Amino acid sequence: MDLVGLFKSQFLCHLVFCYVFMASGLIVNAIQLCTLVLWPINKQLFRKINGRLCYCISSQLVMLLEWWSGTECTIYTDPKASPHYGKENAIVVLNHKFEIDFLCGWSLAERLGILGNSKVLAKKELAYVPIIGWMWYFVEMIFCTRKWEQDRQTVAKSLLHLRDYPEKYLFLIHCEGTRFTEKKHQISMQVAQAKGLPSLKHHLLPRTKGFAITVKCLRDVVPAVYDCTLNFRNNENPTLLGVLNGKKYHADCYVRRIPMEDIPEDEDQCSAWLHKLYQEKDAFQEEYYRTGVFPETPWVPPRRPWALVNWLFWASLLLYPFFQFLVSMVSSGSSVTMASLVFVFCMASMGVRWMIGVTEIDKGSAYGNIDNKQKQSD
């Protein structure tokens, strides 16, 4: 390991990132709470302000990926489609196999200039997570319980609110519902066989109802669906801990722009269309594992400096009082103070590891434990 790599792997660096993220995140959450008074007065101004506040938090994670670890993502796409990217609303369908696939999606949104307003269909429990979950609440993220009878009305109502959203956004859907593991894949293919659907080798069976209602509610205001198929070179297995340690990964993403008018309006036909889409995604993945490239022309959108500038702003604002506090604690010479400081550092270490642990694939869902009983209803 070189000196730079050794430096990036040190816990003190991780502690600095964690402190800046958590302190700035709580400050932003407090500001977002204050903006609630704008909602009944000027809803669109409320949305624009919170989109920029959201950027203050989410861009810090993008900074880790792009500037700290140096991870690059090459886009394979039709050159005729690329001028549309960042200039229109879009529904993004992304495979869900890697711990940092959401970060790659955020990186793409950042490079297209629409990270602050990007949205996702997420499980409801995330709404209660401090910083990220609270931030998402203020930017009108869509939360679901994964129980369709409960979600049908609430998800549709939330989606309809986005029809008059004042700025461009990407709406991300992981149609597989959870991250890919071999255990989940085995259960999913049992469901596919029971339903008479073709087997998939590299994906789980997509859950179609969430996608169908999203298309129905956002049709006419979202002109296209971006089908994104992500993979990593040389069989890399990227993790958030690896990114935090400064490890560089090499991502490739095949993006197809599909006009909304090509997607059936009927729910059953839309579901069949999505199953066909995932069969095509599976074929693209199979070709990637064989050749190491996706179809179409490679393109690397230029990296913007604003994620780094944002982090440097918060670091310069927050780190001086933090280190001043540490110096005063150490210089006090009190054994109780020193013991308290060690305890806080240990708790911080556990907190960092916990936040990383919740992203690990084998902790992401109870899918494999319950779907054999419930048969994974769409």
N, C-alpha and C positions, 0 to 999 in steps of 0.2 A: 504493500500500500504506500503511495507517495505521500508527501507531507500535506498536500492540499486535501487528499482523501482522508488522512488521519485527522486533520483539523475538523473537517465536516462531520466526522463520526463522533466527536466529543459531546458529552451530555450537556456541557455548559452552552454550546451552540444551540442545542435543542431546547434548553431551558429559556434562552433568549427569545427564540421564535415562539415558544409556547406563551411566554409572558406577554410579548407584544401582541400576539393574536388575541389572547384572552382579555387583556386590559383594554385594547382598542375595540374589541368586539362588544364588551359590556358598555363602553362609552357610546358606541354607535347604537346599540339597543336602547339606551336611555334617550338618545336624541330621537330615535324612531318613535318611541313612546310619546314624546312631546309633539311630534308631527300629527298625532291623531286629531288634534283640534282643527287641522286643515281639511279633513275628509268631508265634513258637511258643508264647508265653505267653498273649497276648490279641489275637487277630487283629482283632477289631472295634475295639478301642482303637487299634491301629496304624492302621487305616483312617481313623478319625475324626481322629486327630492329623495324618495326612498330607493329608487333605482340607483342613484349615485351613492347613497349610504350603503346599500347592499354591495356595491363595487368595492368599497373600502374594506370589507371583510373577505369576500370571495376572491378578490385579486391577490390577497396574501398567499393563498394556497396555490394559485397559478404562478406566483413569483417563485415559490419553492420548486415547482416543477420545471419552469422555464429557465430561471436564472441561477438557482442554487444547484439543482441536479443537472441542468443543461439538457434535459430530455427534449428531443425533437419529434415532431409528428408530421409525416409526409402525407399529403392528401392526394389520392388518386381520383380524378374526376374528369368529366367532359369539359373541355375548355369553354364550350358555349354556355355551360351552366354557371361557371365560377363568377361571372359578373353579377349574378343575382344574389350571391352569398353576402349577408350583412345588410342587404338593401330591402329585404322583405321579411315578413313573419314566416315561420316554418315550424312544422312538427318534425322532430328528429326521432327516428327509430334506431336505437343503438343496441348492439348485442351486449350482454352483461356477463362477462367472463373474468374480468381482471379487477383487482382491488383499486386500480387508479383509472378505470375507464371513465368515471365521472369527471376526473381531473383533466383527462384528454379532451372531453367534451367542453369543459370550461375553458381550456386553453384555446380551442378552436373559436369559441364565442368571444374570447378576449381579442384574438387576432382579427376577428371580423368587426370588433368595436361594439358588441352588444352584450357583454357579459353581465352588466348590472341588472338588465331586465330579463335575463334568461330564466326559464321556469322549468319545473319538473313535476311529474306525477309521483308523489312520494307517500310512504306509509305514514299514517296519522301520528304514530309515536314520535316521529322526528320533530313535530311541531313543538314539543315540550323540551327539546334539547336546548340549553342556553346557547346564545350567540347564533349558531347556524340556524337552528329551528325557529328561534324568535325572529331572526332576520327574514327568513322565508315567509313568516306570517305577514309581515308588513309589505312584502312585495307580491302578495296575493298568490302564493304558491298553492297548488292543488294537492290536498291531502286525502287519502283514502284509507279505509279499514281493511281492504281486500275481501270484504264480504259484500257481494254485489247488491243484495237487497237493501243494505244500508247505504251503499255508495251511489246507487242509481240517481237519486234526486240531488244529493249534496254535491257530487262531482259535476253533474250537468249544470247546476246553479252557479257553481264557482267558475266553470268554463265560460258560461254566457257572460259573466262579468268582464271577461277579457276581450270581448268583441269591440269595446271602445277604448282599449288601451292605447295611450297616445304615442308610444315609441315602439320601435321594432324589437322583436324578441324571438328566441328559439324556445320551443316547448318540447322538452325531452321526455320520451317514454321508453322505459325498459319493458317491452311487451312480455318478456319471459317472467317477469315478476320477482325474480331473485337471481342471485349469481349462479353461474354454471358450476356444478361439481359432478363427479362421476355418479355419486349416490343419487343426487337429484335428477340427473340425466336418465338413469335407469328407471326411476319412478315415472318420469315424464313420458318416456317411450312406451311404458306399459299403458299409460293413459291414451297415447296416440294409437296404439294397436287396438285398444278397446273401442275407440271412436272411428276406426277405419281410416286414419290419417297416415300419410307417409312418414317414415322414421327420419329423424334428423341426427346427424353425427356430431355436430359442433354446437348445437343450440338446444335449449329446452323448448317444449311446445309453447308457442305464444298464447297469452291470454287475450282474447280478441275483443271482449266487451269494452274494456277501457279505451282501446284504440278506436273502436267504432263510435263511441259516444263523443270522443275528442274530435274526430273528423266531422261528425254531425253538428256539433256546437260551434266549431270554428270555421266551417266551410264559408266561403265568400270573404272572410277577413284574413285567412291564411291561404296563400296561393299555391303552396307546394308542401310535399313531404320529402324530407331528406333521409334516405335510407343509408345509414352509416354502419359499415362493417369494419371492426377494429381488430388488429392483431399486432404482435411484437416480433421483431426480427430475432433470428437465432434462438427461437424457443425461450425467449426471456420471460421470466415470471415476475412482473413488477409488483412491488408492494409500497405502501405509504411509508413504511419504516426505511425502505431503500431510498426513496426520494428524500426523506429527512436526513439520511446519511450521505446525501450528495451523489448517489449512484445515478449514472446516466443511462437512460433507456432509449430505445429506438422504435417508435410506433409508426405503423402504417394504417391508414384509414381510407377505405373506398367509400366515396360519397356519390350517391345517385339522386339527382333532383327529379322528383316525380310530380308532375302537375296535379293539383287537386281534382281536376275534372276527369282524370284517369282512374280515380278511386270510386267504386260504386257507392251510391247513396243508401241502398237497401242494406240493413244490418247483416243479414245472412250472407249476402254477396260480398260485403265488406270483410266479413270474417274469413270467407273463402279466399279473398284476395290477399289477406294478411298471411294466411297459411302458405300460399304460393310464394309470397315474398320471402318467407323464412326458408323455404326450400331453395330459392335462388341464393340467399345469403349463405346457406350451407355449402352450396356448390362453389361460391366465391372463396370461402374459407378452405375448402378442400384444394382448390387450385393454388391458393396462397401457400399452404403447407408443402405443395409439390414443387412450386416454382420460386417462391419467396417474394412474389410481387402480385399486386392486384391489377385488374384491367385499367384501361384509360391512361391519361397523362399525369405523371407525378407533378405536384405543386406544393411548395412550402410557403404559406402566407407569412409575410414579414413579422418578426417579433416586435411588439410595441413596448416602449419604455415605461408606460404608466403604472403597470403593476409593481415594478421595482421602485419607482418614484413614490408611490403610495406607501410601500413598506418603509422606505427610508424616512418619510415624513413621520410616521407613527413611531418608529424606532428613536428618532431624534427627540421626539416629544416625551417619550415614556422611559427611555433607558437611563437618562441622567438621574432622575429622582430614585430610580430603582437601585442603581449602583451606589448612590449617596446613602441610601438606607442600609445597604449591605455593609458599607464601610463603617457607618456609625454603630451597627450591631457588633461587628468584629472588634472595633476599637474600645467598646465598653468593657471588655474583659470579663464580663459576668458569665459564669458557667451555666446559669439558667438561660441566659440569652443565647449562648452558643448552642446549647442543647435544643432550644426552640428553633434556631436557624437550621440545624441539621434535620430536625423533624419536618420543617417546612420543605426543605429540599427533597427529602424522601417522599413526602406527599406529592410534590410536584412531579417527581420521577414516576410515581405510580399513576398520576393523572395523565401524563404524556403517554405512558404505555397503555392506559385504558382507552384513550381516544384513538390510538392506533389499533388496538385490539378489536374495537367495534367494527372496523373496516375489513377485518380478515374474513376470507371467503367462507371458512367453515363455521363462522359465527354469525353469518349474515341472515340466516333464516331457518325456521323449523320445517321447511318445505318437505324434505325427505322423510320426516317423521310423521307427517299428517296426511300427505297427499295420497298415500296408498289407501287411506281410509276414506278420504273425501273425493278421490278421483279427479282432483284439480279441475273444478268447475271453471268455465270461462268467465 
